[in-house]
């Protein structure tokens, strides 16, 4: 049995247990926004919606120092390089939403795969336990179920938590999650039926799911050449806010900040919506116009990533880009246009 319960009266001790020897992070109100940040056990709250920003910065900071270098003039080899990798603290994240955990699992396949492992991502990933809190009341902009996820989704989580009348229910999903719950004194219980019922209600609250399935079966070049891209890109400002807030966007740039004596190498978030992102040293740019850049973003989310990740889409349906876009470009509408692409006659 992998389900557990903790009564309301024992939640304070549960959160103390999570913080024992670990850094505890949870969603907290900051002004009129909700932010995932380090939290004292007694400050953990269940009364929040979704965090304003996605939690990808936990593993992939917006600006990250990769290494430092300095010039020792008395050394024959000149520059001395020092890695910026650090062991960090064991961390437990409580309250991450299933859509955001799914976003981390998608990005994890980029940063850790059979060809390459990013040590900066891996170090943070390995020392973090993720406890998700299911969405029993999804927001109007949420559409995770239409993208293959669920308000009770399990991907990327060690434990899925959900509200009960008198406390919290849990489903342990990994060995790390099971050990953590047992150490916290959680009581085993059969909650499978309750989870299934709550999940069905939450999915139903998102309304009728649009049919994006045709995208998976359409020829890549048919989608690439579809004439709707020019009209889709017409209003876009290429501001990049969609990529900034997206839980799966992972593009970055690497820059050296140096002086006469040395410097640091930094990794910074970048965006495919920027003209500078693809411009070559020769001055040639394979995506010179807004249309190419807008097409790249949506093709990447809805076609390229599924081709490489066994059908898993690069959009988790969190709705942040829908809310934040200053010109109201909606990925759901674009996906429907893609799904209606006519195949080239044989």
N, C-alpha and C positions, 0 to 999 in steps of 0.2 A: 504494500500500500504506500502511495507516495503523497497522500493528502494529510494535512495537519490543520489544527485550529489553535488559536490563542485568544482567550477571552479578553474583553475590554479591560477588565481589572488587572490583567497581566501584561498589557501592552507596554507600559512604562518600563518594566523589567526587560521586556523583549528588546526594546530599542537600546537599553543600556548594554545588553548582551552583544548587540550588533557592533557597538562602539568599543567593545573591550579589545584593546590591542589593534584597533583599526581606525581609519579615518571614515567617518560616517557622512555621507552626502544625501540630501533629500530636497524636494522642491520647497522653496520658501518664497513668500511674497516680498518683493522688493519694489516699493512704490506701487504702481498699478500693474506691474508685471510679475510673473512667476519665474524664478530662477533656481536651477539646481546648484546648491552650494553646501559647503561644510556646515554641519548642524550638530548642536548639542543634543543628546538623546531626549531631553525633556522638551525640546523645541520641535520635534518631528510632528508634522500635521498631516491629516488625511484630507483636509479641506482645501483642495486645489484643483484646477482644471488641467491644462497642459502648460509646460514651460514655454516661455516666449521663444527662446532659442532651443535648437536641438542639442542633445548632450554629446555630439560628436567631438566637441573640444576637450572632453575628458581624456580621450585617447589620441586625438589629433588636434592639438592646440592651434589657435589662429596664427600665432607666431611661436615658433619653437627653435630653440638653440640646438644645433646639431654638433658643433665642435668649436673649439677656440684654437687660435694659433698665435704664436709670438716669435719675434726675431731675436735670437741670442747671437749677438755679433761675434762673440768669442768662440762660437761653435762652427766647425767647418761645414756642417750641413745646413746652416742658416735657420730656417723656421722649425719650431717645435710644435707639434699638433697634439691636442688633448681632446678626447671624446667628451661629449656633454651627457652621455648616458648616465642615469642615476638609478639606484635601486628603488627609491620612493617608498611610500608607506602602503601596507595592505589596506585596501579600500573596500567598503561596501556601499553600494548605491541603492537606496530604498526609494521606490515610487516612480521609477522610470516607466513611461508608457510603452505598451507592446509595440506600437508603430516605431518608436524611437529605438527600442532594443533590436527590432528587425532591421532598422537602418544600420545599426552598428554591425550586425551579422553580415549584411551585404558588403559593407566597407571592409570588414575583416577578411573577406575573400580576396580583396585587392591587396591589402597590406600583409597577408599571410596566405601563401599558396604553395603549390608544389615547385614553383620556379624561383620564388623570392620571399624573403621574410624581412619586414621592416623592424629593426630592433627597438626603435623608439615606440612604435605602436605596441609591439609584442610585450614589452616590459610592463606597460600600463595595463594591457588586457589581462595578462596572466595573474596580476596581483589584485584584480578587481572582481568582486562578486556582485551580480546584478539581480536585484529583487524588483520585479515589475509589479505595478498596481493596475489591475484591469480597469478598463473604462466601462463602468456600468451605465454611464450617461454620456455618450459621445457628443462632441460639439457639432454645431451645424455644418462646419467646414470639413468634418472628418469623413473619409471615404476609404478606410483601410480595407474593408471587406471587398470592395470593388477591385482592389489591387492584389487580391490573394491573401490578405492578412485577416486579422480579427481583433476586435476590442479585447479579447481574451487570448491573444496570440502568445505563443511560447518561444518563438525563434529569438535567439540571442540572450535568453534569460537563464539564470540558475534556479530561480524561484518565481512563480507567479502568485501574487497575493490578490485577494479580492475581499470586498466588504461583506460582512455578515451583520445581522441585527445586533449581536453582542460580541463584536470583536472582528478578527480577520481570519479568513481561511487561506490556506496555502497549498500549492502543488509544487513539490520538489521536482526539478527537471535535470539536475546534474548531481554528481557526488558532492561537489562543493556546497550546493544548496541543501542537500540532505543533512550533511554534517552541521551546517550552520543552524538549521531548524532544531535538530536534536540537542545541540549545545544550548539553545535558548529555551529548552523545556517545552517545546511545542507538543501537543497531544495528537496522536494519530487518529484519523477519522475517515470514514468513507464519504467523500464529497463529490465524487465523479458526476453523479446525477444533478447535483445542485449547480456545479460549474457549467454543465451542458445547457441547463435551463437558462441561467443568467446570460450565457454567451448568446443564445438564440434571441433573447429579448434585446440585447445590445445591438446585434447585427440588424434586427428588424427596425430599430430606431433610426438607422442610417438610410432607410427608404429603399426603393427599388435600385438594384445594382445595374448600372449601364453595362452593356456587353462590349468589352474591349478584346474579347477572345480572338476576333478576326485578325488583329495585329500580329498575333503569334504565327499565323498561318500564311500571311501575305509575304510575297517576295520582297526582299530587302530593297532591291533597286526600284521596284514599283513605288514603295513608300518614299524612297529618296527623291524620286523624280516627280512626285505628285505636285500639281500646280498650286495646291492650297498653301504651300509654305510662304509664298510671297505675301499673301493676304494675312496670314497668321503673324508674320513678322512686322507688319505695317505699323502697329502701335507700339511695338517694343522699344524701350529706351536703351537696351543693353546695359542697364544699371547694375545687374548682377545680384540684386537682392534675393532672387529666387534661389540662387546657388549658395548664397551666404547663410540662409535659413534652412536649407535642405539637409535632412539627416544623412543622406547618402552621398552628396557631392564631396569629392575628395581631391580635386585638382589643387596643385600647389606649385610655387615657384621657389627656387633656392637662390639666395643672394649672399654675397660676402660683404660684411661691413668692416672695413679695415683702415688702419692708420699706418704711420711709419713703423711703429713698434709691433703691430700685430692686428688681430681682429677676431671676429666670430663669423661662423657660417649659420645662417638662419633659414628656416623653412616657413613660408607664409602661404596662407590660403590664396588661391587664384581662381579665376572663373573663365569658363569657355565663352562667356558672353562678352569678354573683353577683346578688342582688336589686337592688343599687345600679346595676348596669350599664345597665339599661333604664328605671329610674325617671325620670319626667319632672319638670320644674320645678313642674308643677302638683300633683305627688304621685301622678298616675296611673302605673300600671305595666302595660304590655301583656303582661308575663310575670310575673304575681304569685305563681305557685306553682312548686314544684319540678318538677311535671309539665311545665309549659310550658318551663322552662329545660332540662330533660333532653332533651325532644323537639327543642328548637332545636339543641342540640349535635349530635345524631346525624343529624337532617335536614340540617343544614348540611354535615356531612362526606360524607354518602352520597347526598344528593339535590340540594341547592341548588348546591353547587360543581360537580358533574358537569353540571348544566344550563347553567352559565355557562362551563365550561372543556372543552367538547367531550367529555364523558363521563369526564374524569379525576376520580377520587374524591379527597376531601380527607383521606383516611386513607392513609398509606403502608405500614401494616403493620409499623411498627417495634416494636410491642408494649410501649412504655413505659407507656401508660395501663393496660394489662392488669396489669403488674407493680406499678405504684404505687398503684392504686386501693385505699383502705383497706377497702372493703366488697365487693371482688371483682366489680365490674361489668365485664363483658367486651364490648368493642365487637363482637367476632365473633358472640357470642350475640344481641346486639341487632340486628345486620345480618341474621341468619337470621330473626328475628321479623319484621323489615321485609319481607324477601323472601317471607314466607308470608302477607302481607296479602291479604285477599280483595278483589278488585275489586268496586265497587258494581254491582249488576245494572243492565243497560241498561233 
